[in-house]
Structure formats: structure tokens, C-alpha cells
Amino acid sequence: APISTHPGKAVVSTQSTGGGGGGMGAGGPGMQQRNGSGIPSRQQLRPFIPRPDDVKYKVEIPDTLVGRILGRAGSTITEIQNASGCEVKFSQRGEYVPGTQNRLLYVCGQASGAKVAQQMVLQKIEGDQGVY
């Protein structure tokens, strides 16, 4: 179901294709490993294996908010992918929805995992601004 937020925020208009149902796939929170210095190493992305009953969503995200979802060195989007078991990726830099400054965020995975990914993305977008 399409979700709209206030102007200047994400226009979360999802388009679902494919079937639904099923489990979380490779879900669960990612685990960080420590290197020899005791400093946590960068979180590793678990491989995404597509399934026939996966759902696919396209979400418009204002270019100014893309960094919140990507995170430093891709850490946040990796966390979202690992927690949801979904493939989550953006359109290329400079590739916008026609007539806007919005980029497309693609989410592909099991329905329950896609819902988790969508909730995590919304939390990152809202950040300190709270829910309206």
C-alpha cells in the first residue's frame, strides 16, 4: 500500500510484484567480527539468493536522504539487508525519477523480510524528526 509523508520527506510509494509469503530468508541481525586489534571489523554482507516467491518494491527516496540509508561505507544498508534477508539497493547516483530529485530504492526478498526492510528504511529517514 502506498505511503506518503510530508513534503521534503520520502515518498514511499511501493509497487509490489511477484508472490508473497514465506519466511525471513537469511534474516536475523548481522554479527560483527573482531580483528586482531579488538576493533570491530566492517559488517559483511550475507549473499542474497533470489526465490520464486520473492516480492519486489520500488521506493522513491529524496536524494538528500540517501546518505542516511546508505550509512558510512554502506554500513546501514548492509545492516538493513542482513536484518531483513532482502536485497536492498539504490538507483545510480544522478539517476532520478523523472521530474524529481528522488532516487529509487529497490527491495527484493520474502514478504516478511521486505516489510522489515521498509520499516528500517522509514526509521532511518525519520531519524530525529520523529513520526508525524
TASULRA-V274744 format. One record per residue. N is the residue number from 1. RES is the residue in one letter. PHI is phi as a letter, one per 30 degrees, with the letter a starting at -180 (999 if undefined). D_FIRST is the distance of its C-alpha to the first C-alpha in Angstrom with 2 decimals. Layout:
<<N,RES,PHI,D_FIRST> <N,RES,PHI,D_FIRST>>
This chain:
<<1,A,999,0.00> <2,P,d,3.81> <3,I,b,6.43> <4,S,c,9.93> <5,T,c,13.20> <6,H,d,16.72> <7,P,e,18.75> <8,G,i,20.24> <9,K,c,17.46> <10,A,d,14.73> <11,V,c,12.22> <12,V,c,9.34> <13,S,c,7.51> <14,T,c,6.67> <15,Q,b,7.98> <16,S,c,8.69> <17,T,b,12.20> <18,G,j,14.66> <19,G,d,15.03> <20,G,b,14.04> <21,G,i,16.22> <22,G,j,19.24> <23,G,d,20.50> <24,M,d,20.14> <25,G,i,22.37> <26,A,c,24.73> <27,G,e,22.93> <28,G,j,24.95> <29,P,d,26.20> <30,G,d,28.39> <31,M,c,32.07> <32,Q,c,34.23> <33,Q,c,37.73> <34,R,c,40.75> <35,N,d,43.23> <36,G,e,46.96> <37,S,d,46.94> <38,G,i,44.71> <39,I,c,41.96> <40,P,e,38.48> <41,S,d,37.74> <42,R,d,34.54> <43,Q,d,31.78> <44,Q,d,31.72> <45,L,d,28.59> <46,R,d,28.31> <47,P,d,28.07> <48,F,c,24.78> <49,I,c,25.43> <50,P,d,22.83> <51,R,b,22.34> <52,P,d,21.61> <53,D,c,18.61> <54,D,d,16.85> <55,V,c,13.27> <56,K,b,12.96> <57,Y,b,10.63> <58,K,c,11.84> <59,V,b,11.45> <60,E,d,13.76> <61,I,b,16.21> <62,P,e,19.21> <63,D,e,22.38> <64,T,d,23.94> <65,L,c,21.55> <66,V,e,21.82> <67,G,d,24.92> <68,R,d,23.31> <69,I,d,21.08> <70,L,d,23.97> <71,G,i,26.55> <72,R,d,30.27> <73,A,h,31.22> <74,G,i,27.69> <75,S,d,28.02> <76,T,d,24.61> <77,I,d,22.61> <78,T,d,25.02> <79,E,d,24.38> <80,I,d,20.58> <81,Q,d,21.34> <82,N,d,23.95> <83,A,d,22.09> <84,S,c,19.00> <85,G,i,20.97> <86,C,c,18.68> <87,E,d,19.90> <88,V,b,18.66> <89,K,a,20.26> <90,F,c,20.36> <91,S,d,21.51> <92,Q,d,25.22> <93,R,e,26.75> <94,G,i,27.16> <95,E,c,24.57> <96,Y,c,22.09> <97,V,d,19.34> <98,P,e,21.71> <99,G,i,22.74> <100,T,b,21.31> <101,Q,c,22.45> <102,N,c,19.13> <103,R,c,19.25> <104,L,c,16.74> <105,L,c,15.96> <106,Y,c,15.62> <107,V,b,14.60> <108,C,b,15.99> <109,G,l,16.83> <110,Q,d,16.33> <111,A,e,12.95> <112,S,d,14.46> <113,G,d,15.90> <114,A,d,12.88> <115,K,d,11.33> <116,V,d,14.79> <117,A,d,14.91> <118,Q,d,11.76> <119,Q,d,13.34> <120,M,d,16.67> <121,V,d,15.69> <122,L,d,14.37> <123,Q,d,17.65> <124,K,d,19.67> <125,I,d,18.28> <126,E,d,18.91> <127,G,h,22.25> <128,D,d,24.92> <129,Q,d,23.07> <130,G,i,21.41> <131,V,c,18.26> <132,Y,c,18.09>>
